[in-house]
Amino acid sequence: MFTTLALIALLVEAAAGYPNALFRAVGHPVTWIGALLSWCDRNLNRPAWTFAQRRAGGIVTLALMLGATLAISAGLWAVLESALPPLAAIIVGGILASSLLAQRALAEHAEAVADRLEADGIDGGREAVTFLVGRDVSALDEAGVSRAAVESLAENFSDGVVAPLFWLALGGIPAAAAYKAVNTADSMIGHKSERYHAFGWASARLDDLLNLPGSRLAALWLTLAALLQPSASAENAARAVFRDARRHRSPNAGWPEAAMAGALGFKLGGPRVYGGTLVDDSWMGDGRAALTADDIRAALRLYRTACLIQANALAAAVVAFTAL
């Protein structure tokens, strides 16, 4: 049943995304989660507290956030099941669950970076890429902006598309909403900065765990997509994944980044600045590091092909489960 729900959500998000008018009217699940996290940050992450106290505050924050998310999402699904016929509940649930995916929005943001680089030069590219990355972009040149866009496209394919879809297919709206809450917490407070190293510890560790299946699947979809792209190499993608993925500072981000780098002959990752701190990360792939707007577009073609492969795999699962 949940595979059908996931397929509907994927198709709705791919076709319509999250309407701007709806965002202006009621916000988005991520903004609601973010508001709760901000309140917890102000009240449970006080600078005067010890490291242990702030870590405890982060654990309480994670428990509150998950409790609220699961209660609301499970209650919503219970209402749909009781108020609507089964098929109607799945369709309405799929429409609502589409807000937990970012397939269309991710492509639009990455494409905007390429467009702004070509139209407005480096200043436009830097401004556009801030919607994709959390790193300091002020000193990035064209190659740095382009790499940042491609790296974010690969990583967020896992975090924003594959992983939430996996949990949606596995456990329905509550499981996908819980994943989204943890992933949002990781992006907001899961940093190793002075302020969040203790407070964000629990969220970062749980996010690592929940992203394990999605990151591996994302690498698989990108590798398979390379088989269908004349300018890409599935063999090099697989080689880069097995050689480089585990050298990434993240247990998950290296998988799709390495697959993207190997498939397209790129060199991604390496040293970068987050919150004023230099992170000396490993390189993924052994190709070109001097990327351009054209390379962002090549990465987008691979990404879109991978999305199609994922959609077809999910549709096949729906047919298989229906036949049982």
C-alpha positions as a LaTeX table, in Angstrom:
\begin{tabular}{lrrr}
\hline
Residue & $x$ (\AA) & $y$ (\AA) & $z$ (\AA) \\
\hline
Met1 & 0.00 & 0.00 & 0.00 \\
Phe2 & 2.74 & 2.48 & 0.87 \\
Thr3 & 4.57 & 1.90 & $-2.43$ \\
Thr4 & 1.49 & 3.22 & $-4.24$ \\
Leu5 & 1.37 & 6.17 & $-1.85$ \\
Ala6 & 5.06 & 6.87 & $-2.54$ \\
Leu7 & 4.61 & 6.65 & $-6.31$ \\
Ile8 & 1.71 & 9.13 & $-6.23$ \\
Ala9 & 3.75 & 11.51 & $-4.09$ \\
Leu10 & 6.71 & 11.26 & $-6.45$ \\
Leu11 & 4.59 & 11.93 & $-9.55$ \\
Val12 & 2.74 & 14.84 & $-7.94$ \\
Glu13 & 5.98 & 16.49 & $-6.78$ \\
Ala14 & 7.65 & 15.97 & $-10.16$ \\
Ala15 & 4.68 & 17.55 & $-11.94$ \\
Ala16 & 3.86 & 20.44 & $-9.64$ \\
Gly17 & 6.50 & 20.77 & $-6.93$ \\
Tyr18 & 5.37 & 22.75 & $-3.88$ \\
Pro19 & 3.31 & 25.74 & $-5.10$ \\
Asn20 & 4.67 & 29.14 & $-4.12$ \\
Ala21 & 1.16 & 30.35 & $-3.26$ \\
Leu22 & 0.77 & 27.49 & $-0.79$ \\
Phe23 & 4.16 & 28.26 & 0.74 \\
Arg24 & 3.22 & 31.92 & 1.19 \\
Ala25 & $-0.10$ & 30.95 & 2.75 \\
Val26 & 0.87 & 28.20 & 5.19 \\
Gly27 & 4.62 & 27.63 & 4.91 \\
His28 & 6.12 & 24.18 & 4.41 \\
Pro29 & 6.72 & 21.17 & 6.68 \\
Val30 & 10.41 & 22.10 & 6.80 \\
Thr31 & 9.61 & 25.64 & 7.99 \\
Trp32 & 7.27 & 24.26 & 10.67 \\
Ile33 & 9.96 & 21.89 & 11.89 \\
Gly34 & 12.49 & 24.71 & 11.68 \\
Ala35 & 10.35 & 26.94 & 13.89 \\
Leu36 & 10.24 & 24.28 & 16.61 \\
Leu37 & 13.99 & 23.72 & 16.32 \\
Ser38 & 14.66 & 27.44 & 16.61 \\
Trp39 & 12.58 & 27.61 & 19.79 \\
Cys40 & 14.48 & 24.65 & 21.26 \\
Asp41 & 17.79 & 26.17 & 20.22 \\
Arg42 & 17.00 & 29.38 & 22.09 \\
Asn43 & 15.81 & 27.60 & 25.23 \\
Leu44 & 17.82 & 24.37 & 25.40 \\
Asn45 & 21.19 & 25.40 & 23.97 \\
Arg46 & 22.33 & 28.14 & 26.29 \\
Pro47 & 25.96 & 29.28 & 26.02 \\
Ala48 & 26.41 & 29.20 & 29.79 \\
Trp49 & 25.58 & 25.50 & 29.96 \\
Thr50 & 28.22 & 22.77 & 30.02 \\
Phe51 & 28.92 & 20.50 & 27.05 \\
Ala52 & 26.98 & 17.67 & 28.72 \\
Gln53 & 23.99 & 19.92 & 29.46 \\
Arg54 & 23.83 & 21.15 & 25.89 \\
Arg55 & 24.10 & 17.59 & 24.55 \\
Ala56 & 21.22 & 16.63 & 26.85 \\
Gly57 & 19.30 & 19.62 & 25.53 \\
Gly58 & 19.87 & 18.37 & 21.99 \\
Ile59 & 18.56 & 14.92 & 22.91 \\
Val60 & 15.44 & 16.46 & 24.45 \\
Thr61 & 15.02 & 18.61 & 21.33 \\
Leu62 & 15.23 & 15.56 & 19.08 \\
Ala63 & 12.68 & 13.70 & 21.23 \\
Leu64 & 10.27 & 16.65 & 21.21 \\
Met65 & 10.60 & 17.13 & 17.46 \\
Leu66 & 10.10 & 13.44 & 16.66 \\
Gly67 & 7.24 & 13.13 & 19.11 \\
Ala68 & 5.39 & 16.09 & 17.63 \\
Thr69 & 6.08 & 15.03 & 14.04 \\
Leu70 & 4.98 & 11.43 & 14.55 \\
Ala71 & 1.87 & 12.43 & 16.50 \\
Ile72 & 0.70 & 14.91 & 13.87 \\
Ser73 & 1.55 & 12.75 & 10.83 \\
Ala74 & 0.14 & 9.54 & 12.31 \\
Gly75 & $-3.01$ & 11.41 & 13.35 \\
Leu76 & $-3.37$ & 12.84 & 9.85 \\
Trp77 & $-3.05$ & 9.40 & 8.28 \\
Ala78 & $-5.57$ & 7.95 & 10.74 \\
Val79 & $-8.07$ & 10.66 & 9.79 \\
Leu80 & $-7.59$ & 9.97 & 6.08 \\
Glu81 & $-8.05$ & 6.24 & 6.58 \\
Ser82 & $-11.22$ & 6.67 & 8.62 \\
Ala83 & $-12.80$ & 9.42 & 6.52 \\
Leu84 & $-12.07$ & 8.23 & 2.99 \\
Pro85 & $-12.27$ & 5.03 & 0.96 \\
Pro86 & $-8.88$ & 3.24 & 0.77 \\
Leu87 & $-7.97$ & 4.43 & $-2.74$ \\
Ala88 & $-9.02$ & 8.01 & $-2.02$ \\
Ala89 & $-7.00$ & 7.98 & 1.22 \\
Ile90 & $-3.91$ & 6.85 & $-0.69$ \\
Ile91 & $-4.38$ & 9.52 & $-3.37$ \\
Val92 & $-4.93$ & 12.35 & $-0.89$ \\
Gly93 & $-2.12$ & 11.03 & 1.27 \\
Gly94 & 0.18 & 10.92 & $-1.74$ \\
Ile95 & $-0.64$ & 14.54 & $-2.60$ \\
Leu96 & 0.11 & 15.63 & 0.97 \\
Ala97 & 3.27 & 13.50 & 1.15 \\
Ser98 & 4.63 & 15.12 & $-2.02$ \\
Ser99 & 5.60 & 18.06 & 0.20 \\
Leu100 & 8.24 & 15.80 & 1.80 \\
Leu101 & 10.11 & 15.36 & $-1.51$ \\
Ala102 & 12.32 & 17.89 & $-3.31$ \\
Gln103 & 12.96 & 16.33 & $-6.71$ \\
Arg104 & 11.66 & 19.25 & $-8.79$ \\
Ala105 & 12.90 & 22.03 & $-6.51$ \\
Leu106 & 16.41 & 20.59 & $-6.39$ \\
Ala107 & 16.69 & 20.56 & $-10.18$ \\
Glu108 & 15.34 & 24.11 & $-10.40$ \\
His109 & 17.88 & 25.43 & $-7.89$ \\
Ala110 & 20.80 & 23.71 & $-9.61$ \\
Glu111 & 19.69 & 24.94 & $-13.01$ \\
Ala112 & 19.40 & 28.46 & $-11.62$ \\
Val113 & 23.10 & 28.35 & $-10.68$ \\
Ala114 & 24.06 & 27.48 & $-14.27$ \\
Asp115 & 21.73 & 30.16 & $-15.63$ \\
Arg116 & 23.05 & 32.87 & $-13.31$ \\
Leu117 & 26.69 & 31.95 & $-13.99$ \\
Glu118 & 26.09 & 32.34 & $-17.71$ \\
Ala119 & 23.97 & 35.47 & $-17.47$ \\
Asp120 & 25.48 & 37.38 & $-14.54$ \\
Gly121 & 28.94 & 35.91 & $-14.04$ \\
Ile122 & 30.50 & 34.85 & $-10.77$ \\
Asp123 & 28.43 & 37.20 & $-8.56$ \\
Gly124 & 25.19 & 35.76 & $-9.92$ \\
Gly125 & 26.48 & 32.22 & $-9.54$ \\
Arg126 & 27.50 & 32.82 & $-5.92$ \\
Glu127 & 24.10 & 34.28 & $-5.09$ \\
Ala128 & 22.22 & 31.39 & $-6.71$ \\
Val129 & 24.31 & 28.65 & $-5.10$ \\
Thr130 & 23.53 & 29.95 & $-1.60$ \\
Phe131 & 20.09 & 28.35 & $-2.02$ \\
Leu132 & 21.81 & 24.95 & $-2.32$ \\
Val133 & 24.74 & 24.98 & 0.09 \\
Gly134 & 25.56 & 26.04 & 3.63 \\
Arg135 & 29.23 & 26.78 & 3.01 \\
Asp136 & 30.91 & 30.18 & 2.62 \\
Val137 & 30.63 & 31.06 & $-1.08$ \\
Ser138 & 32.15 & 34.56 & $-1.01$ \\
Ala139 & 35.57 & 33.38 & $-2.20$ \\
Leu140 & 34.43 & 30.76 & $-4.70$ \\
Asp141 & 35.44 & 31.15 & $-8.33$ \\
Glu142 & 33.44 & 29.74 & $-11.25$ \\
Ala143 & 34.87 & 26.26 & $-10.73$ \\
Gly144 & 34.10 & 26.40 & $-7.00$ \\
Val145 & 30.52 & 27.55 & $-7.57$ \\
Ser146 & 30.00 & 24.87 & $-10.21$ \\
Arg147 & 31.43 & 22.12 & $-8.00$ \\
Ala148 & 29.30 & 23.30 & $-5.08$ \\
Ala149 & 26.17 & 23.07 & $-7.24$ \\
Val150 & 27.03 & 19.59 & $-8.53$ \\
Glu151 & 28.00 & 18.31 & $-5.07$ \\
Ser152 & 24.76 & 19.62 & $-3.60$ \\
Leu153 & 22.75 & 18.12 & $-6.45$ \\
Ala154 & 24.30 & 14.72 & $-5.75$ \\
Glu155 & 24.03 & 14.87 & $-1.96$ \\
Asn156 & 20.50 & 16.27 & $-1.93$ \\
Phe157 & 19.41 & 13.66 & $-4.46$ \\
Ser158 & 20.00 & 11.27 & $-1.58$ \\
Asp159 & 18.75 & 13.47 & 1.30 \\
Gly160 & 15.88 & 15.24 & $-0.43$ \\
Val161 & 14.59 & 12.66 & $-2.90$ \\
Val162 & 15.74 & 9.06 & $-2.46$ \\
Ala163 & 15.79 & 8.80 & 1.35 \\
Pro164 & 12.37 & 10.38 & 2.05 \\
Leu165 & 10.87 & 8.31 & $-0.77$ \\
Phe166 & 12.42 & 5.15 & 0.71 \\
Trp167 & 10.94 & 5.84 & 4.15 \\
Leu168 & 7.61 & 6.84 & 2.61 \\
Ala169 & 7.40 & 3.54 & 0.72 \\
Leu170 & 8.48 & 1.60 & 3.80 \\
Gly171 & 6.44 & 3.24 & 6.55 \\
Gly172 & 4.04 & 5.73 & 5.01 \\
Ile173 & 3.60 & 9.39 & 5.93 \\
Pro174 & 4.72 & 9.07 & 9.59 \\
Ala175 & 8.03 & 7.42 & 8.64 \\
Ala176 & 8.76 & 9.96 & 5.87 \\
Ala177 & 7.79 & 12.90 & 8.09 \\
Ala178 & 10.03 & 11.63 & 10.89 \\
Tyr179 & 12.91 & 11.28 & 8.43 \\
Lys180 & 12.31 & 14.83 & 7.16 \\
Ala181 & 12.30 & 16.17 & 10.71 \\
Val182 & 15.63 & 14.51 & 11.53 \\
Asn183 & 17.20 & 15.62 & 8.26 \\
Thr184 & 16.04 & 19.20 & 8.83 \\
Ala185 & 17.49 & 19.11 & 12.33 \\
Asp186 & 20.80 & 17.86 & 10.97 \\
Ser187 & 20.95 & 20.67 & 8.41 \\
Met188 & 20.15 & 23.31 & 11.05 \\
Ile189 & 22.02 & 22.13 & 14.15 \\
Gly190 & 24.10 & 19.11 & 13.12 \\
His191 & 27.31 & 21.09 & 12.66 \\
Lys192 & 30.60 & 20.68 & 14.49 \\
Ser193 & 30.73 & 24.36 & 15.30 \\
Glu194 & 31.22 & 25.65 & 18.84 \\
Arg195 & 27.51 & 26.35 & 19.24 \\
Tyr196 & 26.16 & 23.07 & 17.82 \\
His197 & 28.84 & 20.44 & 18.38 \\
Ala198 & 27.09 & 19.26 & 21.57 \\
Phe199 & 23.52 & 20.37 & 20.92 \\
Gly200 & 23.29 & 18.86 & 17.43 \\
Trp201 & 25.10 & 15.60 & 18.23 \\
Ala202 & 21.98 & 13.40 & 18.59 \\
Ser203 & 20.32 & 14.78 & 15.46 \\
Ala204 & 23.46 & 14.34 & 13.38 \\
Arg205 & 24.00 & 10.74 & 14.52 \\
Leu206 & 20.38 & 9.73 & 13.88 \\
Asp207 & 20.45 & 11.44 & 10.48 \\
Asp208 & 23.55 & 9.42 & 9.58 \\
Leu209 & 21.69 & 6.22 & 10.44 \\
Leu210 & 18.46 & 7.08 & 8.61 \\
Asn211 & 20.35 & 8.10 & 5.47 \\
Leu212 & 22.30 & 4.85 & 5.11 \\
Pro213 & 19.82 & 3.13 & 2.73 \\
Gly214 & 19.03 & 6.29 & 0.74 \\
Ser215 & 22.64 & 7.18 & 0.06 \\
Arg216 & 23.43 & 3.70 & $-1.26$ \\
Leu217 & 20.32 & 3.69 & $-3.42$ \\
Ala218 & 21.16 & 7.16 & $-4.75$ \\
Ala219 & 24.61 & 5.94 & $-5.81$ \\
Leu220 & 22.98 & 2.95 & $-7.52$ \\
Trp221 & 20.47 & 5.09 & $-9.42$ \\
Leu222 & 23.23 & 7.48 & $-10.58$ \\
Thr223 & 25.43 & 4.59 & $-11.68$ \\
Leu224 & 22.57 & 3.01 & $-13.63$ \\
Ala225 & 21.74 & 6.42 & $-15.13$ \\
Ala226 & 25.29 & 6.60 & $-16.47$ \\
Leu227 & 24.51 & 3.53 & $-18.58$ \\
Leu228 & 21.92 & 5.61 & $-20.43$ \\
Gln229 & 24.04 & 8.75 & $-20.88$ \\
Pro230 & 26.47 & 8.56 & $-23.82$ \\
Ser231 & 28.89 & 11.01 & $-22.19$ \\
Ala232 & 28.86 & 9.23 & $-18.80$ \\
Ser233 & 30.57 & 6.07 & $-17.56$ \\
Ala234 & 28.82 & 3.61 & $-15.25$ \\
Glu235 & 32.10 & 1.72 & $-14.83$ \\
Asn236 & 33.91 & 4.82 & $-13.61$ \\
Ala237 & 30.97 & 5.69 & $-11.35$ \\
Ala238 & 31.11 & 2.30 & $-9.66$ \\
Arg239 & 34.90 & 2.50 & $-9.36$ \\
Ala240 & 34.72 & 5.93 & $-7.72$ \\
Val241 & 32.04 & 4.77 & $-5.27$ \\
Phe242 & 34.02 & 1.75 & $-4.11$ \\
Arg243 & 37.29 & 3.70 & $-3.95$ \\
Asp244 & 36.23 & 7.11 & $-2.59$ \\
Ala245 & 32.82 & 7.02 & $-0.87$ \\
Arg246 & 34.10 & 5.81 & 2.50 \\
Arg247 & 36.81 & 8.50 & 2.58 \\
His248 & 34.19 & 11.27 & 2.82 \\
Arg249 & 33.76 & 12.86 & 6.26 \\
Ser250 & 30.08 & 11.88 & 6.05 \\
Pro251 & 29.15 & 8.18 & 6.08 \\
Asn252 & 26.53 & 8.92 & 3.42 \\
Ala253 & 27.28 & 11.99 & 1.29 \\
Gly254 & 30.30 & 10.36 & $-0.34$ \\
Trp255 & 28.19 & 7.71 & $-2.05$ \\
Pro256 & 26.15 & 9.90 & $-4.42$ \\
Glu257 & 28.98 & 12.43 & $-4.76$ \\
Ala258 & 31.46 & 9.74 & $-5.77$ \\
Ala259 & 28.95 & 8.21 & $-8.20$ \\
Met260 & 28.30 & 11.60 & $-9.81$ \\
Ala261 & 32.01 & 12.43 & $-9.99$ \\
Gly262 & 33.02 & 9.09 & $-11.46$ \\
Ala263 & 30.18 & 8.99 & $-13.97$ \\
Leu264 & 30.96 & 12.42 & $-15.41$ \\
Gly265 & 34.74 & 12.52 & $-15.03$ \\
Phe266 & 34.66 & 15.15 & $-12.28$ \\
Lys267 & 36.58 & 15.72 & $-9.07$ \\
Leu268 & 34.24 & 16.76 & $-6.26$ \\
Gly269 & 34.58 & 17.52 & $-2.58$ \\
Gly270 & 37.93 & 18.55 & $-1.17$ \\
Pro271 & 38.58 & 21.41 & 1.28 \\
Arg272 & 35.71 & 23.87 & 1.88 \\
Val273 & 34.61 & 26.44 & 4.47 \\
Tyr274 & 31.53 & 25.98 & 6.69 \\
Gly275 & 30.66 & 28.64 & 9.25 \\
Gly276 & 34.15 & 30.09 & 9.06 \\
Thr277 & 35.76 & 26.69 & 9.69 \\
Leu278 & 37.89 & 24.99 & 7.04 \\
Val279 & 36.79 & 21.39 & 6.48 \\
Asp280 & 39.57 & 19.40 & 4.83 \\
Asp281 & 37.43 & 16.78 & 3.11 \\
Ser282 & 38.61 & 14.07 & 0.73 \\
Trp283 & 38.19 & 14.33 & $-3.01$ \\
Met284 & 35.58 & 12.20 & $-4.76$ \\
Gly285 & 36.61 & 11.08 & $-8.24$ \\
Asp286 & 39.86 & 11.68 & $-10.07$ \\
Gly287 & 38.73 & 13.81 & $-13.03$ \\
Arg288 & 38.43 & 17.55 & $-13.64$ \\
Ala289 & 37.95 & 19.94 & $-10.74$ \\
Ala290 & 37.64 & 23.03 & $-12.97$ \\
Leu291 & 33.91 & 22.73 & $-13.64$ \\
Thr292 & 31.68 & 25.19 & $-15.50$ \\
Ala293 & 27.97 & 25.90 & $-16.00$ \\
Asp294 & 27.95 & 23.31 & $-18.80$ \\
Asp295 & 29.09 & 20.70 & $-16.28$ \\
Ile296 & 26.19 & 21.60 & $-13.96$ \\
Arg297 & 23.86 & 20.92 & $-16.88$ \\
Ala298 & 25.56 & 17.57 & $-17.54$ \\
Ala299 & 25.04 & 16.67 & $-13.87$ \\
Leu300 & 21.39 & 17.68 & $-14.18$ \\
Arg301 & 20.92 & 15.34 & $-17.15$ \\
Leu302 & 22.37 & 12.47 & $-15.12$ \\
Tyr303 & 20.23 & 13.44 & $-12.12$ \\
Arg304 & 17.01 & 13.52 & $-14.15$ \\
Thr305 & 17.80 & 10.14 & $-15.69$ \\
Ala306 & 18.42 & 8.73 & $-12.22$ \\
Cys307 & 15.06 & 10.14 & $-11.08$ \\
Leu308 & 13.34 & 8.37 & $-13.99$ \\
Ile309 & 15.06 & 5.10 & $-13.12$ \\
Gln310 & 13.93 & 5.45 & $-9.51$ \\
Ala311 & 10.34 & 6.18 & $-10.59$ \\
Asn312 & 10.29 & 3.12 & $-12.83$ \\
Ala313 & 11.72 & 0.93 & $-10.07$ \\
Leu314 & 9.01 & 2.17 & $-7.70$ \\
Ala315 & 6.31 & 1.58 & $-10.33$ \\
Ala316 & 7.62 & $-1.97$ & $-10.80$ \\
Ala317 & 7.39 & $-2.49$ & $-7.04$ \\
Val318 & 3.78 & $-1.27$ & $-7.04$ \\
Val319 & 2.91 & $-3.75$ & $-9.81$ \\
Ala320 & 4.71 & $-6.58$ & $-8.01$ \\
Phe321 & 3.02 & $-5.94$ & $-4.66$ \\
Thr322 & $-0.38$ & $-5.54$ & $-6.35$ \\
Ala323 & 0.05 & $-8.92$ & $-8.01$ \\
Leu324 & 0.78 & $-10.69$ & $-4.71$ \\
\hline
\end{tabular}
